[in-house]
């Protein structure tokens, strides 16, 4: 369990930050960019969740995702274990296949009730959907940053898969929310020429 009595430690004043195993890397490292983008995506999802009634299934879905994004940040900040690699263990919190599968099941459940896309859609619609569009874009950035970090170090492949699937999930979620409010805002190519 995490216990923080003091928020500042001064250990990062030299421009480095600690990973879960105690090693230190530069705050400018690509891995830290990925972890920061995951944190930003989580914050954007929190803003979207604030636009939903707290007692509905959609709010619970977002709460699960926010918790998993903390798991994902811990996963990214934990180098592979010599014995377990990227498998979950008592010493490492890892994204696991069931988390990705749950996202896919939720995507399929929401998408099954939606009309097929016949156009690209513009970010917007209901307040919650517009906020989720922003969260989706930040999640895509987090995925790109994680892929860039993975070019130089070993990262859990399921962490990358989770980010990819999450951006799909948030896209379908926006459509789900907008369907209940009259539908998506469709792109009209060249409409203002």
LINJOPE-V194838 format. One record per backbone hydrogen bond with DSSP energy under -0.5 kcal/mol. NH is the residue of the N-H (numbers start at 0). CO is the residue of the C=O. Records with the same first field share a line. If there is no record, write none. Layout:
BEGIN
NH = CO + CO
END
This chain:
BEGIN
4 = 2
12 = 9
14 = 11
16 = 24
18 = 22
19 = 76
21 = 18
24 = 16
26 = 14
28 = 25
32 = 28
33 = 29
34 = 30
35 = 31
36 = 32
37 = 33
38 = 34
39 = 35
40 = 36
41 = 37
42 = 38
43 = 39
44 = 40
45 = 41
46 = 42
47 = 43
48 = 44
49 = 45
50 = 47
51 = 48
55 = 52
58 = 55
59 = 55
60 = 56
61 = 57
62 = 58
63 = 59
64 = 60
65 = 61
66 = 62
67 = 63
68 = 64
69 = 65
70 = 66
71 = 67
72 = 68
73 = 69
74 = 70
75 = 71
76 = 72
77 = 74
78 = 76
80 = 84
84 = 80
86 = 83
88 = 91
91 = 88
93 = 91
98 = 95
99 = 95
100 = 96
101 = 97
102 = 98
103 = 99
104 = 100
105 = 101
106 = 102
107 = 103
108 = 104
109 = 105
110 = 106
111 = 107
112 = 109
113 = 110
121 = 184
129 = 125
130 = 126
131 = 127
132 = 128
133 = 129
134 = 130
135 = 131
136 = 132
137 = 133
138 = 134
139 = 135
140 = 136
141 = 137
142 = 138
143 = 139
144 = 140
145 = 141
146 = 142
147 = 143
148 = 144
149 = 145
150 = 146 + 147
151 = 148
152 = 148
158 = 155
159 = 155
160 = 156
161 = 157
162 = 158
163 = 159
164 = 160
165 = 161
166 = 162
167 = 163
168 = 164
169 = 165
170 = 166
171 = 167
172 = 168
173 = 169
174 = 170
175 = 171
176 = 172
177 = 173
178 = 174
179 = 175
180 = 177
181 = 178
182 = 177
184 = 121
185 = 183
186 = 119
188 = 186
190 = 187
192 = 189
END
